[in-house]
């Protein structure tokens, strides 16, 4: 039953995104849905679309990094977080900076 409901949400969001292809929130929401389904490559593509439409959508950097990490792409996840940190700093969003920096530091520890 859970997969049917998740599938329906994905379909609904895809239809909405077709109507509003520049809507960063819809692309981000689709990324989250694919992330829940452990379809991290698809999730990354929708997080990218969200960032394409709004480069200041800070949560998309964080969530994309999570999906990259799930694919064991640690260096790519760190690079994504670094870009997100730059955007967060430019916006003065210290909470997003702290969250992304914490995740980045944890990933760097894994590389050692």
C-alpha positions as CSV (number, residue, x, y, z in Angstrom):
1,X,0.0,0.0,0.0
2,X,2.9,2.4,0.8
3,X,4.5,2.0,-2.6
4,X,1.1,2.7,-4.3
5,X,0.7,5.9,-2.4
6,X,4.3,7.0,-3.1
7,X,3.9,6.2,-6.8
8,X,0.7,8.3,-6.8
9,X,2.6,11.2,-5.2
10,X,5.4,10.9,-7.8
11,X,2.8,10.9,-10.6
12,X,1.0,13.9,-9.2
13,X,4.2,15.9,-8.8
14,X,5.3,15.0,-12.3
15,X,2.0,16.2,-13.8
16,X,2.3,19.5,-11.8
17,X,5.9,19.9,-12.9
18,X,4.8,19.5,-16.5
19,X,2.4,22.4,-16.0
20,X,5.0,24.5,-14.1
21,X,8.4,23.3,-15.3
22,X,10.3,26.2,-13.7
23,X,8.9,25.5,-10.2
24,X,11.9,24.7,-8.0
25,X,9.7,23.5,-5.2
26,X,8.0,20.9,-7.3
27,X,11.3,19.6,-8.7
28,X,12.7,19.5,-5.1
29,X,9.6,17.6,-3.9
30,X,10.0,15.1,-6.7
31,X,13.7,14.6,-5.6
32,X,12.6,13.9,-2.1
33,X,10.0,11.4,-3.3
34,X,12.6,9.5,-5.4
35,X,15.0,9.7,-2.4
36,X,12.4,7.9,-0.3
37,X,12.2,5.2,-2.9
38,X,16.0,4.8,-2.9
39,X,16.2,6.0,-6.5
40,X,19.0,8.4,-5.8
41,X,20.1,9.0,-9.4
42,X,16.6,10.2,-10.2
43,X,16.5,12.2,-7.0
44,X,19.8,14.0,-8.0
45,X,18.4,14.9,-11.4
46,X,15.4,16.6,-9.8
47,X,17.5,18.3,-7.2
48,X,19.6,19.6,-10.1
49,X,16.4,20.8,-11.8
50,X,15.4,22.6,-8.7
51,X,18.8,24.3,-8.5
52,X,18.7,25.1,-12.2
53,X,15.4,27.0,-11.6
54,X,16.6,28.5,-8.3
55,X,20.3,28.4,-7.4
56,X,19.4,29.7,-3.9
57,X,17.2,26.7,-3.0
58,X,19.6,25.7,-0.2
59,X,17.8,22.5,0.9
60,X,18.3,21.0,-2.6
61,X,22.1,21.2,-2.2
62,X,21.9,19.3,1.1
63,X,19.5,16.7,-0.1
64,X,21.5,16.2,-3.4
65,X,24.6,15.6,-1.2
66,X,22.6,12.9,0.7
67,X,21.7,11.1,-2.5
68,X,25.3,11.4,-3.8
69,X,26.5,9.9,-0.5
70,X,24.0,7.1,-0.8
71,X,25.7,6.2,-4.1
72,X,29.1,6.3,-2.4
73,X,30.0,9.5,-4.3
74,X,31.6,11.1,-1.3
75,X,33.8,13.6,-3.2
76,X,30.9,14.7,-5.3
77,X,28.7,15.1,-2.2
78,X,31.4,17.3,-0.7
79,X,31.6,19.4,-3.9
80,X,27.8,19.8,-3.8
81,X,27.9,21.0,-0.2
82,X,30.7,23.4,-1.0
83,X,28.6,25.1,-3.7
84,X,25.6,25.1,-1.3
85,X,27.8,26.6,1.4
86,X,28.7,29.4,-1.0
87,X,25.0,30.1,-1.7
88,X,24.1,29.9,2.0
89,X,26.9,32.4,2.9
90,X,25.8,34.8,0.1
91,X,22.2,34.6,1.5
92,X,23.4,35.0,5.1
93,X,21.7,31.8,6.1
94,X,23.8,30.6,9.0
95,X,21.5,27.7,9.9
96,X,21.9,26.2,6.4
97,X,25.6,26.9,6.5
98,X,26.0,25.1,9.9
99,X,24.0,22.0,8.6
100,X,25.9,21.8,5.4
101,X,29.3,22.4,7.0
102,X,28.5,19.7,9.6
103,X,27.6,17.2,6.9
104,X,30.7,18.2,4.9
105,X,33.0,17.7,7.9
106,X,31.5,14.2,8.5
107,X,32.2,13.3,4.9
108,X,35.7,14.6,5.1
109,X,36.3,12.4,8.1
110,X,35.2,9.4,6.0
111,X,37.8,10.2,3.4
112,X,40.6,10.1,5.9
